[in-house]
């Protein structure tokens, strides 16, 4: 009887990792909710620049896991990297707190400290993120690997419970307006301080509980130093070490430089985005060149790559939450929520809230379909996720179509957008994490999570680029009108502005031209949102079409 109890329950280590990740996500999402508004209102940046910094920062947060995964696999082990990463992220948030405390006295110093804080968070996240995800898979014995979709959905709920808490507490402390509706630009620091404290709590939970609960099914500590690896933890006949030959490392270095030059000079991306795109492609090539890989292992890794490519388009749309959607919530939305004026940075909260509500029903849905032998394979779930996000952006595009320059979007439409995006995310993100766990050879587990997170990084970078083409919102037209300038006429090129007018617009961070995306001029919010509809819609259709091919390449893995 005891035996079956052990078999059906999830290991206690899952709840320790759940708690650690929950506080880490509180810290990350709480800060993310405030970041672009802090950059625009306190550090006096243009929305376009804030979007690019936001996309670059998020992208780098998902680029450094590759480095953190490599260092953990080779030198420090998972648990040491989690502790190091947690402390670094807490320090990074304290630097943002400092930046938000000194900007009124010294703007350039505050901007420098802000960049330093984001840099420390980026590296801390790199040590933390891949190591906690790869430990979830190792808690389960080989015969229970089918439980991973459910385990990752539970783990994902921890992530989003943290996100929900962070996105409610940090904006309440940091995104504050007085009774006249004027924003307190000095309050952002309290949100950053709360994020720092949350990260310290998560790190301490892991430190005190790791030895007791974060263990293999046989009771050995998980994620210790790689030099103490045990052969029994690997699949039968599976190589325990990756074999990268010297020539393949040299070729990878050359490929990285060539790709970097292409992305930077031909496609005109900034250095951070260049680093994200070129390192992702290089790492993918390096792993597949490993001489220890069998044909089946290679096929399965190629499936991870194909899926990762499509996930880029999902995150590019999804991550508008912290940039363009936050600016729209701030400037062109009626945020009256049952009589309460919701802070614009808090509108994102619905994503975390809906995940907490829906994670278990989605997990039960997959379990029920599996029991009836009707569960779709992972790539089909991912394509459904892409389709749902297409529908959500098509809906919002139609809602903003007739707003003009003065109309306000009802907050219910943003809430519905986040509901659909959450359903999309639950079909895609935990399923993607689980798929990497099921398809990865163990010796590449952390590195392939690194590649998977690189697709997130590329999506965020693309999202930052797309967010920066946001056309002028109603507040810009109103401000220009106050200044005696016809902004619509200037944008339509029916009026030629004087040099004085151009300077006045620049001083108020108002752009005097529409942005261009792949040759198309974006005139209004409808056209802006349709960009996402087209990108994610095409990605969904192609991924559905590729499913039979991917199923074959997965060699029996569902």
Steps between C-alpha positions, in 0.01 A plus 500: 500500500784741598672411172209623284478821706865578417437421133199730457607806704740758361835511687526761781800649320256632236340723766839634616590591139144637461549733802848613394385577146186674630698766691746538213210571261351747752829688478525480121141577399455766769799688362392433139160662565670826601809507279377674181288752696804578721722549192248737334377700803805516732798454267333710225541252213293472181245213496674362190836483685335356812347220285840417350670495842216285637525251210880490521496451879243218481687344209830503693319346800430200278842503329708468819330169604715343227811615687350409838400155372851439364671609825261283704545192276879530503608667826268625775194271487135610499452586865804730535397686185144549634635655824748723314234612248247578776745724689604682180137574406429640849805730466388609149158605636673699776694684227169586326372621840810724520448629143137584581617684816765727342361592154362840601843608633713339227325360191811370322624318815152348549499381136844340544392325823181381323708335224728345764199363691348348184842347415531332843140368474577363149797293624324395822204377295742307275634303796154444649261424216627191309612325817168507680313379188740210432471385865121451472549220243763325716266461800307222321605137444538387135168310499309815609624738228143512359413709808723784378228694310296511823808574718603790279145637498504498886847658496367754249222586742769588757661725243171680440390519862827690553432710191150583628631608842782703346271670247256600773732602788776679303257728302300578819825620661671640190240622245326764709292808404359773723129592512549732201631208293862625502756217515749494790818439303697435823286202608647248251784424745267334752388252233864413423576460873207256541636300204843477666355374830292235317813367328683467831205304644507255204876448530473426875215247444723307259809527723329350806284230332718377211688223684187345649263504202679579173622143448492225235235223529773298683555781752835637371537882499412646160701757310825464694845545349528334154816316617271301735263379221371143536477271194163362621336838434560470123303297245647161416770529234479880511824698489557700820706780347465712189791466257567833328810465283744790471419554127126517574561763772716707262239471220228605749706810590541596132129437426407718799705793363361463144140480627565798729627709208195400291244580771670829595597646165248346257191489727599810699444352849670657805786315674286334769251364245789391276650304792164330575422388142852390399583314823171308480571373151865425582421297812236301313759413234767412757279254691389317185869466393583295813656170393342298786143550370309201362260540202192488727651759737576726203145470364352587838730802539392623154136485621599723797658744250196512270261551793733767646488693172120522503495598867690821406185643335287412800722687748541800266122550524455390862771731636327814375352481852786697655556748218236600240201360694616679819536829308150451353366420851670819624400736219193376313300274732211569734642312802184529710476152658172478697541865609873477576765662276744214447870603462607433137793279606255275683284411198752221423392335826219317323748274322645366828152479656356300208796258502445429871129438433547296179825303553334213689200472259744490205710237679182293564397543136830348377471218758141421394588505127802278570284250694264478198795475259396827335777732622648702211879479466695799633550682163120505446452659845763761407324581169169544688680747729617702199148498353347631826742794519415583136131515594571725802694757295239493222235578762696796647583631148127522427432674832756778439399543134251782561651665810657788307736726693273574794299181563587272794517120489280333765715307749281187448660451156851492648376254765351276227828526304691380808250213551554374142877556527503295822320206335754528217787508748373188682490310170850613419740589780478211754452258208815635333700468825374145544579412136862609544519283815361199310706538181839612642786256552587548872854626434350788300201566724604842639654608168185410305291689756744781418410467130129489585533816710694654211185471289329698780790748485463538124125542542551774760758674278256485207226617740714801599556589134126463424402690817716792386283547185197588718333802333414817694227441762228754589705674774762603238237666277350680802841623617589622148165682483576674832832610348316640196623230261285288263672162550260311269579741216875454554466117508283505184763728338232760411683751723873571501609574859738790577840422666358659821197268494724194446709602802189546718372152397843342569515670844167336585610159365241514219605348167449710184465195270328161481719191545573257217494118531631289206415779258151570641423828674305447824238779510282393793443247779288274273793455256739454795301209648442341158880453472471247788192334351687432174824378665342261752226385260749391232718331768198303632399375153854386410550324836169309456616394152835374637345281772515160318870560420578600862311197637727271296814684616401466868537118482216404734518795742159668533 
